[in-house]
Each structure stands twice: as C-alpha cells, then as structure tokens.
Amino acid sequence: NAQVFAEATSNINVGTWITNIYMRQAVMAAATSLTIQEITGGRMVLGLGVSHKPVNARYEIDMGDPVETMRDYVTQVKAFMDGSAPQLTLKRDLPKVPVYIAGLAKGAATLAGEVADGLMPYMTTTDYISTLKGYVAEGAANAGRDPSEIDITLGIPSIVSDDLELAQQAGIKGFSPYLNFPFYQRLMINNGYGDAIEKIRAGEKPADVFTTEMLDSVALIGPPDRCRAKLDEFRDAGVDLPIIVPGPAGKQGNLEVMQNTVTTYSG
C-alpha cells in the first residue's frame, strides 16, 4: 500500500503505519523501505508493531518477549539500511528512513526513546499521551538521546457527521471490539477505564460497556467543529503527528467519508 501511495503522490509522506514484525524478516523490511524511499524521493516512514497475541496465535507465532524482539528487529533494520550490518549492506545514497514503533505501554514507549525515531500509540487519552511522552524521555535519557528528536504520533479514530448521536453509535460499534485484545484492555486501564475492562473480563460485551465518554476521550466524533476542537486538544497534549483513522456514520460511503475527513481537517 505504501508503494501504491508513493507512486500516486508527490508531496505527502507515505508509510506502512504498523507492519507486523513477525510476518517479515528485517532484511526484507529494510530492502522494501529503501525501494519506496527511492521512489518517493525521501518521503517514506517505516512503522513497525508486534500485533496481538490472539492474531499471531492464528499463525502459530510465538511472540516471545515483544519488547526485546522489537529492539532486535529495529536494530537489524537500521543496520541493513545504513550499511553497518556485517551480513549484508543495502545502503543507498538516500535520505534516512525514519523507523517508528507502535506502542501502548511503558515498555514500547521507553524502547522508542532508546532506538526508534517515533512512537505510534492508538486510541489514547490526552492525559495518557503525557505519560507516554515521559516514558519516551526516560528511554532517550538511557540511550543518551534528545527526546525532542523522537516524534510522538497518535492514531485517532474519526467519524465526522452533523448527527452526533449517529456518529457516537457508529464509533461504539466500530471501535469497541478492540477491547477484546489484551493490549487494548491494558491501554484502557491506563486511560482510566479499569471498571469497564473488569466488566468485559466478567463476560459483558465490549459494546455494552464502551460509553460515549470513553469514545469521546480517544476519538474525533461528531460535527466538524467538535472534531477539530478535540484534535487541538491532542496536539496541545504533545502529539506531533496525528494519524486520522476515518470511519463512516450511518450510510456514508467511502468517498463521502474521505471527503468529510479532508474537508474537516485540511488546513
């Protein structure tokens, strides 16, 4: 997908957002990233993640220690790209490819500060962004790095509609299934919604406990002005690069969703 967007654009950055590191060898991730970097003239961003235990278990993948596995993977990818890997050099005369890692908790955020160029959380509150930034700074200090050099991105769900109730209903239906995953359960506990997670673990359906308050704290929902105001809150909390994840309200088609998204947030 990144290569498709690379060939169809000329100015915007393109990237993978979150690529499951267990699905591709580090050397292949490095080689592909450099190819896209060459096509784009320096607009490629490589995003890496570990996915989730239930997802990887379907493919009989043993995740081991996800944080240390990610550390090794990022180190290998960077070494292949900068020519320092003893096994093989892929180095080209190209701008450096930034490597961002997905993370929802202290381990990944600290690791980002130590070895990555950016952190990519998803569905977090403004308060928790501040906490994650602290973890990144801690990791940067451990590695003798300047924390201001590590970008803080945030994947933010967005449903733009003048009908607030309809948008909230769509958001709860679309995003509550994330609470079935252990990483997101822990995230919501860190976001301050431990009571809701306890109910889910006791057998209640995520959609029945995912309230509009929870939704509004982690997403951009409703009329354009309301969405823009919430986006400003995330920026003020320290998000360097918001990654808008658009979704439909009611019978909105894909084209309408994208048009609403661009119109709402452009400029």
Secondary structure, 3 states (H helix, E strand, C coil): CHHHHHHHCCCCCEECCCEEHHHCCHHHHHHHHHHHHHHHCCCEEEEEECCCHHHHHHCCCCCCCHHHHHHHHHHHHHHHHHCCCCCCCCCCCCCCCCEEEECCCHHHHHHHHHHCCEEECECCCHHHHHHHHHHHHHHHHHCCCCHHHCEEEEEEEEEECCCHHHHHHHHHHHHHHHHHCHHHHHHHHHCCCHHHHHHHHCCCCHHHHCCHHHHHHHCEEECHHHHHHHHHHHHHCCCCEEEEEECCCCCCCHHHHHHHHHHHHCC
